[in-house]
Amino acid sequence: MPRFSDVPAKVKKEIQMDLTNTVYPRRPLVPFIKATQDRVVLEIQRGCIRGCRFCQAGMIYRPTRERDVEMLKDCARDMLESTGHEEISLSSLSSSDYKHLKELINYLMESREKGVNISLPSLRIDAFSLEVMSKVQDIRKSSLTFAPEAGSQRLRNVINKGLTEEVILNGAGLAFEGGWQKVKLYFMLGLPTETEEDMREIPRLADRIARRYYEIPKEKRKGKCQITISTSFFVPKPFTPFQWASMYEKEDYLSCARVVNEEMKEQLNRKSLKYNWHEADVTVLEGVFARGDRRVGQVLLKAYEKGCIFDAWSEFFDNQKWMEAFEECGISIDFYNLRERSLDEVLPWDFIDCGVSREFLKQEWKRAKEGQITPNCSIQCSGCGAAGFQGGVCIEHQN
């Protein structure tokens, strides 16, 4: 219940359903220094139809809303002219799902004659995407990025990734035949229901992708295949089906990484494989702050007073100071990270209505534990509640 009488019991998110007839910054500020994202960013749509159970953005930005392609063409032209940037990035949670992507890409390709580069994040690796990327990237220098998230099909079903091994290997094969030889693979360790066998499937999948490369006749290869495996550690997020899940302790996360590293050394194409993993200290902190309540604010203030300011930069991060802050405030990390929440527990963010119902998230949590997949929104409406939120209608329901 609210602590004050003039505060509503529920706070609803604001949502703009019509993204075409709304304000878009056509003259964005240009910094005097070189920035990391030194390019024009063109948001082509919001929301995502995929329904990955770990993805907070995929849940809270529902329903899917596309911008009109003619409006995007105008914005692209205006922003490139007003900023002088030489690169444009198409921004969305899943760019491949934008229905007019081919038309927009073809239009932007004309700008390449003026020296404009095109950045294409969040693309599925299919024939069309690879055809486009072959035109806008230097294949000799660039690498392709896959995000299978889990090594085994069982665990990909748990997280509702919507990728089969056949699709992954086929996409890799198309890429190799198109001239790429470098591939980056992103996975998560510590996912709900994960077993050691699931962990070992990560380098095994990478090895099968490498084998697909060496199926190409030697005279048509571009050199040795290079596959980089990167694993991060799973952190449950609010407003997702995994918001009730437990996490691991730091040592357990590192044990998972060692299992993957050990298995990688057993693979036939191990010389083509490279493995990177994240440190677990930051993961533990992220887990607390992702699902913490107001009491965690004491720790933030205490850590700040100890000098924890630029901790996103690894050279400034001091985990010992954070541990001291938790201890001095009497706040238990284990309380927030190591227990699985019950479905009837009141969660700190329950007063926020993001449009996706709690009942839907409960249903998805149960389906995850049973290894059941849920079709994406373009195939079947799962009744999450977002389609009719505040009178809106998602594009999948319009068609």
N, C-alpha and C positions, 0 to 999 in steps of 0.2 A: 504494500500500500504506500502511496505517496506520503512524504513527511509533512507536506504543506497542503492546505486546502485548495489553493489556487493552481496546483500542479495536476494535470490530467493523469489518470491511472495508466493510460496508454498513449504513447507518442507515435504517430504515423509518419513514415518517411514521405517526403515530397517526391513526386515523380512527374517528369515531363514526357508525355506520350508522343507528341508530335515533334520529332527532332529536326524536321525539315524547315518548318516555319518558326524557328526560334533563333535567338542570337548566337552567332558563331564568330569568334575573334579572327577577323580577316587581316588585321594588322597587328600581329602579336609583337611584343617587345623583343628587341634583339640585343643581347648582352654585348658589352664592350670586350669581354674576354671570351676565349674559346670554351664552350660548354660541352659536357659529355654528350648531351642530346642536341647536337648542333644541327638542327634540321626543322623543317615544317612538319607538324603533326596534324594529320587529318583523321578525325574520328568518324568512321564510316557507319558504325552501329553501336548500340549498347545492348547488354544482355547476352545470353548464350543458351543455345538449345541443348547442350550436351549433358548436363546433369551429373558431372563428376562430384562424388559425395564429399570430397575433401576440400572443394573449392568454394571459398566464401564469396568471391566476386560473382561466380556463376549463379549463386543463390540470391544475393541481395540486389543484383542489378536486373533481375527478371521483372517484366517479360522482355523478350527480344524486340528491339525497335530499330528499324533501318532508316538511314537518311536517303533522300531522293538522290539518284545518281547525277542528275543535272545540277542540283545544288552543290554536290561534292566537286564537280568539275569546275564550277564557278569559284568555289572557295579555294581550291588548289591553285588555280590561276592567280587569284587575287593575293594569296599569301606568298607565293613564290615571287611575285612582282614586288610586293611591299617589303619583304624581308631581305631579299637577295640570297637566301639560302640555296644551296646546290643539291639538297636532298629532301625528299618527302617520304614520310612514314605513314602507312595506313594502319590506324590504331583500332583495335577491337579485341574482344576476348577470343574470338574465333573468326579470323578474317575470311577463311575459306567458305564460311556459311553465308556470307553476304551475297544476296541473289544476283546483284549486278556487278560482281567483281570483275568479270572478264571485260565488260564494256568500259569500266573505269580504268582498268590496267591498260587497255588498248589506247585510251585517251592520254594517259600519263606517259605512255611509251613515246608519243609524239614529242613530249617535252625533253626526251633524252637527247634530241638533236641540238638542244640548247645547253647540254651539259648537266642536266638534272638527273640525279640518281634516285632510285626508288627502293625503299626499305619495306620488306614484307614480313612482319612478325606474325606469329600465330597462324601459320598456314599448315594445313594437312599436307603430307607428302604424297600427292597423287600426280597423275600425268599432266593435268593442266598447270598445277603449281610449279612442277619442275620445268615445264616448258617456259613459263614466265620467268622463273628464277635464272634459267640459263641465258636469258636475254639481258637481265639487269645485273647479274653478278659476274665477277671474274672467277670462273669455275676453278682455275688453277690455284687460287688463293683462298677461296671461301669454303666453308664447311656447312653441311646440312645438319639441322637439329631435329631430333625425334624426342618426344617425351612419353615413353611407354608408362612411366611412373612405377610400374611393378614388373618383375621378371617373369612371373608365372601367369598363365591365363586365369587360374583360380583367383589370384589376388587382384588382377585387373577387373574381374567381375565384381569382387567385393567393393572396389572403389567406383564401379560403374564407369570405367574409362571409355568403354566403347571401341576398343582396339583389339583385334585378334592378332595372333602371331602371323597368320597368313597375310593380313593387311600390312603389318610391319615389314615383313620380308619382301613382299611385293614392292612396297614403296622404296625400300633400300635398293632392290634390284633395278628399278627404274632410274634411281639416282646414279648408281654405278654405271649403268649403260649410257646415261646421259653425260658422263665424264667426271662426276664427282668421285673422290676417293677418301675424303675426310668426313667423318660423321660424329656428331656429339649425341650422346644418349643420356637423358635425365631420368633419375629414379628417386623414389623415397624409401627410406628405411624406417621401421617402427610403425607401419600401418596396422590398423586393427586386424586381428586374426593372423598376422604374419607368423610364418614358421621358418625354421632354418632352411628348409627346402626352397621356400620362396626366395630367400636371400641368395641361395646358390644359383637360382635360375637367372639372376641378373647377368653375370658374366657368361653363362651358357647361351643366353639369347644374343649377347654381343658376339660370341663366337660363331653362332649360326648366321649372323649378319655378315661377318667376315667371310665365311664360307661362300655366301652368295656372291661376294665380290670375286672370289677366285674361281667361280664357275665361268666367268667371262674369259674368252680366249686370251692367252697371254699377250698376243700382239695388239689387242685392243685395250689393254689396261694402261693406266696413266702412272704406274709405279706401285709402291706398296700401299696397301689399305691402312688407314689410320682411324681407329675407333676410340674415342675418349668417353669413358663411363664416368658420370658424376652423380653422386648420391647426396641428397640432403636428408635431414631427419624430420619426420612428420610431426606437425604441431596441430592439434585440433583447434578449430576456429568456431566462434559463435555463429548461429544461423546456418549451420550445416548439419547434415545427419550425423557427423562425427563429433558434435559438440559435447556428447556424453562420454566420449572415449577416454581411456587412460593413456598416459605417456610412459616412457621408460626413464630410468635413471641414467645419468651421464655415462657410467661405465658400461651399461647395457647397450647404449647406442654405439659406443666405440667397439664393443664386441661384435655387433652386427657388421660394422665396416670391416673388421678383421676377417669375418667369415667370407665376405665378398672378395676381399683381397686374396685370401687363401685359395678360394675356388678359381679365381682368375688364372692363377699360376698353373692350374691343371688343364687349361684349355689348349686345344690344338694350335690355334692361331694367337697364342698369348703375346708374341712379339708385335702383333698388330694392335694390341689392346693396351690402353692406359687408364688408370683408375685414380680419381680424385674424390675426396669426401670432405664434408664440412666438419668443423670442430663442434663438439657437443655443448660447450659452456653457453654459447649464445642461444642454442635451441632450448635449453632448460629455462633461461630467462624469458625467452619469447613465449614459452608455454604458460608461465605465470601471468604475464601481462596480457596475453590473448584472452584468457578466461578469468582474470582476476576481478575482485569486487573493489569497493571504495577503500578497503583497508590497505590495498597494495599501494595506494597513493603515498602512504607514509614512507614506504621503501624508496619510491622514486625521489622524494624530497631528500631523504637521508643520503642516498647515493650521489645526488647532485651536490650536496654539501661536502661530500668526500672527494669531489673532483671528477665524477663520472659525467662528462659532457659530450665528448666527441667519440662515443663508444662504437658507432657504426664503422669507424675506421679501426681496423684490427690493431694498429700500432698504439692506439690510445686505450684500447679495451683492457680493463683490469678486473678480472673476475673476483679476485679476493675482496676488493672493495664492495662489490655487490653482495657477496656472501656475508660480509660484516654488517651491511645495511639490513639484510633480512634478520640476522641474529639480534641486532640491537633493537629492532622494531618488534621482535617476537612473532614474526610471520613465518609460517611453515611452507616451504616450497612443496613438500610432499602432499600437503592438503590440496593444493591446486593442480598438481601434475599427475600424481601416482594413483588416484582412485577413479574408478568408473562411476559416473553420476547415475543415479536412478532416474527413470523417466518421469517421476513425479516431483523431482527436486525443483525448487524455484531457483532459476538461474539469474545472475546479475543483470542480464540484458533482456529479460522477459517483458519488461515494460515497453520495449520498442517493437512496433509492428512493421516489419520490412516487406510485408506482402506475401511471404511464403509461410504457410500455416505450421504451427507446432505439430499438428497431427500428421502432416505430410512428412516432416523431418523424422518423427518417431517411426513412421512406416518405412522410410528409407533406411533408418538405422537397423531395423529388424531385418529388412531384405538384405542389407550388407552382411549381417552375421550369418545369413543363410546362403550367401553367395549368389543371390538373384540379381539379375540386371533389370534396369528400368529403361524402356525405349526413350530415345531423345524426343524433344517436343515436336519435331517435324513429322514424326511417325505416329505418335500417340500422346494426347494430353493426359498427364498423370494427376491432374487435379491439385496442384500445389497451392493454388489460390492467387497466384500472381496475375493470371490472365485477366481477371475481373477486378483487380485491386483499384480502388477509387474510380471505378467505372471504365477502366482501360481495357483494351483488347489487343493481345499480342499479335504480331504479324502472322504467326502460324494459324491463328484462329480466323484471321481475315481471309486466308486463301482457301 
